[in-house]
Amino acid sequence: MTDDVYMRLALEEARGAGARGEVPVGAVVVRGGEVIARGANRPVASHDPTAHAEIVALREAARALGNYRLDDCELFVTLEPCAMCSGAMLHSRLSRVVYGAADPKTGAAGSVIDVFASRQLNHQTSVEGGVLAAECGELLAGFFRTRRQESRMAATPLRDDALRTPEERFRDLPGYPWAPNYIADLPSLAGLRMHYLDEGPRDAPRTWLCLHGNPSWSYLYRRMIPVFLENGERVVAPDLIGFGKSDKPKKDAAHSFSWHRQVLLEFVERLDLQNIVLVVQDWGGLLGLTLPMEAPQRYRGLLVMNTALGTGDAPLTPGFLAWREMCAKNPEFDVARLFARGNPHMSAEECAAYNAPFPDRGHRAALRMFPPMVPDSPDADGAATSRKARDFWREQWTGQAMMAVGVQDPVLGPPAMQALRSVIRGCPEPMLIEQGGHFVQEHGEPIARAAVGYFRP
């Protein structure tokens, strides 16, 4: 395998460290082409100033080999090692050290000092820097940017008419290691705090904008995000207001189609997202499919899954009407049970994660309002906008399009998606996920891999 491959494994460790509140640095030790040890920063959790990623990996490698001498081993680390770690690497007799981003403040492999350059030492370890430097550096920059943002957001008061899900409900969710980002100063938010994931290089060739639906949140994309990231691209996944880690207005009437759409328009503009592949499902599509016509130059692709345009000039399907009726009769329905029923391959912990944003009835206004918000008449809120969007996709769209369909979806399965495909210019036959249901992203890894290959830069 190449240095890039090993550095990406170190990046996985670094992302895990960042999700645990540690500075995101990761390392792996390789011997004869095999990874024998991994390490991630953990000084905070272990109350140990020596628990840098490199030291953790070295200790694990020594245990694995039964020897503190690691003569024929290589270490890959996402950040230039400090003096402490560099000394430990020399003492362990590593043959080679490869690092990603340089550290102009404490780097001891050439940035501040070069411990490895001393010819007086009785062991020489070769050093190479700059492997995936941009990706490694952006992970660190994003972490500290988020820390600064969190400090600012902590000073942002919660509106009296909104609730904020306690952060502890989101701790240790399986498969969701990414750092939070928040924005509160969009005009349409009026002080509400909106959460979003923002991973990968800011100057990546593509940005995957992943929009969830009801009653899910950005957790829905956890099987797809790693695939996009390993291709060196950027992923932005917001939680709609009322969902996930975003603030939740107490009153049902706070929610409307036009308002949520305006929030997303302002969000895309504020982050100045470019080269977007729009990834949508459910309400992510009802809202998201109306966005590109406002700024076509920002969008280059569409990945559409189990959704529709709410044009209001066609009857709603029996499946959707049944869903709307169920929500009206059982407003406190168990979100985890809903996901478990349609996705038997999910663990109990994964299903429970979908309940995390909604600790009580007060946090569930969006869940109550989104089903009746689907435009069901020509003059319903959002219907005229959706008809305009339909014309855009049919006549003006010039980007690529790809469709993936969860075949088992009783609401927006193959018939509904074929109808939508007929109005998306240039959309080929869909990728059918035979075992997938409405939340087809729970089978999302093969979809993401197919999409990466389809949407070539």
C-alpha positions, -999 to +999 in steps of 0.1 A: +000+000+000+011+036-005+019+063+020-014+080+013-033+048+023-016+046+056-020+083+063-057+080+057-058+053+084-041+078+107-067+104+097-094+080+108-078+078+142-075+116+143-111+121+135-120+098+164-099+118+187-115+150+176-150+135+182-139+127+218-128+163+224-091+156+219-069+175+195-074+154+163-040+137+158-038+101+148-010+076+141-004+041+128+026+018+130+033-004+099+056-034+097+061-052+064+030-036+049+008-046+078-007-021+103+003-035+137-007-005+159-029+025+160-030+056+182-050+087+187-045+117+210-059+111+245-041+134+270-074+149+281-093+116+288-063+098+303-050+128+323-016+120+308+006+147+291+025+120+273-005+103+257+001+118+222-011+097+193+025+087+184+033+075+220+000+056+221+008+039+188+044+031+198+033+015+231+008-007+213+033-017+186+059-026+213+033-048+231+023-064+198+059-073+190+070-080+225+100-057+221+106-020+226+129-019+196+108-013+164+137-013+139+118-024+109+087-004+115+073+028+100+051+053+118+026+075+100+012+105+119-011+133+108+009+161+125+046+167+126+058+151+159+069+172+189+103+169+207+089+143+231+074+121+204+105+125+181+127+113+210+105+083+216+106+074+179+144+075+179+146+054+211+123+028+195+146+026+165+119+032+139+132+030+104+110+057+090+085+084+101+060+100+078+039+129+089+011+150+073+008+186+083+038+206+095+036+222+130+052+256+130+048+260+168+062+227+182+073+206+153+106+188+160+111+173+125+123+205+109+097+232+116+111+245+150+139+221+155+150+189+138+157+162+163+161+136+135+189+156+118+215+151+146+243+129+133+256+124+168+228+101+177+235+064+174+204+057+153+191+075+122+154+075+114+144+088+079+116+114+079+092+125+052+066+152+056+037+166+037+018+134+029-019+145+027-008+177+043-038+197+033-063+172+046-044+167+078-041+204+083-077+211+076-088+186+102-068+204+128-079+238+116-115+227+116-112+214+151-099+247+165-123+267+144-151+247+159-137+253+194-137+290+188-172+288+174-185+268+203-171+294+227-190+321+207-221+300+205-220+293+243-225+330+247-255+330+223-286+327+245-313+303+237-345+320+225-374+319+249-396+302+224-371+274+216-355+243+232-320+229+228-314+192+232-289+185+260-255+177+245-251+145+266-278+128+245-255+129+216-224+114+233-209+082+219-234+077+191-222+048+169-207+058+136-210+095+142-175+108+152-176+143+135-172+176+153-203+199+155-205+233+138-231+259+145-245+290+129-270+315+144-266+347+125-285+339+093-313+365+089-341+339+087-328+322+119-334+352+140-311+339+167-319+302+165-289+280+165-284+256+135-261+226+136-242+212+107-213+189+099-185+203+077-158+178+070-130+176+044-109+203+027-126+236+020-110+237-014-121+202-023-131+196-060-166+188-048-189+195-019-215+169-011-245+188+005-265+162+023-300+171+033-321+149+056-358+145+060-384+138+087-380+124+114-342+119+108-312+142+111-276+143+098-269+110+115-287+095+085-257+101+063-231+084+086-226+054+062-220+077+032-199+105+047-167+084+051-168+073+015-170+109+003-142+119+027-118+091+018-120+105-018-106+138-005-138+157-008-159+180+014-192+170+031-217+195+046-247+180+063-270+204+082-297+195+107-329+213+098-342+236+125-363+213+148-341+183+142-308+168+154-286+192+173-303+223+159-326+244+181-362+234+183-390+260+183-417+251+208-446+261+187-457+239+158-467+270+138-430+282+137-425+257+109-434+263+073-421+252+039-410+287+028-392+294+060-372+262+061-363+267+024-351+303+031-329+290+059-312+266+035-308+292+008-291+315+033-270+287+047-256+277+012-248+314+005-232+321+039-209+291+036-203+300-001-206+264-012-194+257-047-192+226-070-221+211-050-234+177-055-269+180-039-277+148-019-314+146-009-341+123+005-376+128+019-380+164+030-344+169+021-357+166-015-390+185-010-369+215+001-336+208-015-349+203-051-361+239-050-326+253-042-305+250-074-327+272-096-318+301-073-281+298-079-274+272-107-237+281-109-232+266-074-245+231-083-229+205-106-247+173-095-278+157-080-279+125-060-316+119-053-331+092-032-367+084-022-383+118-023-406+140-044-414+175-055-444+190-036-461+206-066-496+204-052-512+196-085-512+158-082-529+137-055-507+125-026-500+088-026-520+065-004-488+055+014-481+091+023-516+098+034-514+067+057-481+081+071-497+115+077-527+099+094-504+078+117-484+109+127-516+128+135-530+099+156-497+090+173-477+123+177-454+106+202-444+077+180-411+060+187-386+072+161-362+044+170-389+018+165-397+033+131-361+028+119-358-006+134-389-018+116-376-009+082-339-016+088-334-049+106-296-048+100-293-017+123-282-022+159-304-011+188-279+016+195-281+030+160-319+030+161-318+048+195-296+075+180-325+087+160-344+094+192-316+114+207-327+148+195-362+144+209-362+138+247-398+149+252-429+162+235-417+198+236-388+190+213-411+173+187-429+203+171-411+197+137-421+160+138-457+170+142-457+197+116-437+183+087-463+157+075-491+183+071-466+207+056-463+186+024-481+207-003-513+190-011-531+217-032-519+241-059-521+271-035-504+254-005-472+269+008-443+257-013-464+244-042-458+272-067-421+272-058-420+234-064-437+237-098-411+263-108-384+239-096-400+211-117-397+233-148-361+241-139-351+204-136-369+196-168-357+224-190-327+242-175-307+217-155-272+211-171-255+191-144-252+154-138-279+135-120-280+101-103-310+083-086-309+056-060-341+040-048-350+019-018-373-006-034-391-015-001-403+021+005-442+020+006-444+058+003-418+070-022-407+037-039-400+030-075-432+043-091-429+077-074-392+079-082-397+070-118-422+098-120-396+122-105-369+109-128-391+118-158-387+155-149-350+155-141-331+163-173-304+137-181-312+114-152-304+077-161-321+046-148-320+045-110-297+023-089-321+000-071-314-010-035-336-041-032-334-044+006-336-006+011-367+011+024-376+048+027-344+056+047-322+041+020-291+058+034-290+030+059-277+011+029-257+041+018-221+029+015-226+012-020-246+042-031-219+066-020-192+046-038-213+045-070-218+082-067-181+090-063-174+071-095-203+087-113-197+123-104-162+126-117-146+161-113 
